[in-house]
Amino acid sequence: MGLILFPGDGDTSSPDVAWSYSSFAAFRRRLAQAEGFTLSEMWGFGGERAWGDVSTTLAPLLNRPDDGGGELSPTECASILPRLEAITEQWEDETGDSLLQQHLDDARQLAVVLRLCVERDVDLLFL
């Protein structure tokens, strides 16, 4: 069981990005860490900190259930993309373990999918 993010363009040959639920959670924890906060401290993730207390364009991606469903608008995709690409560049400069490399690969693939959603003006779907 897992989670797939893909463009809502009806084209089954469009690129997508997929994770197990635990891998998606780990990916989001690392993104939150790159943004300067701990995901487990946030409301909805076991903590009490409100999402309004953090400033990140990644909030639409980070502040959502792990179990799929829903979407991100093309506008949300466009706002997430530059920050995701900047984080990807930071991760490229870090030395790390195989998990960092996997997160880097996932971030690059997610950027491809986000860019496609923006170009085609379609939602990013979570399944």
Secondary structure, 3 states (H helix, E strand, C coil): CEEEEEECCCCCCCCCEEEEHHHHHHHHHHHHHHCCCCHHHEECCCECECHHHCCCCCHHHHCCCCCCCCEECHHHHHHHHHHHHHHHHHHHHCCCCHHHHHHHHHHHHHHHHHHHHHHHCCCEEEC
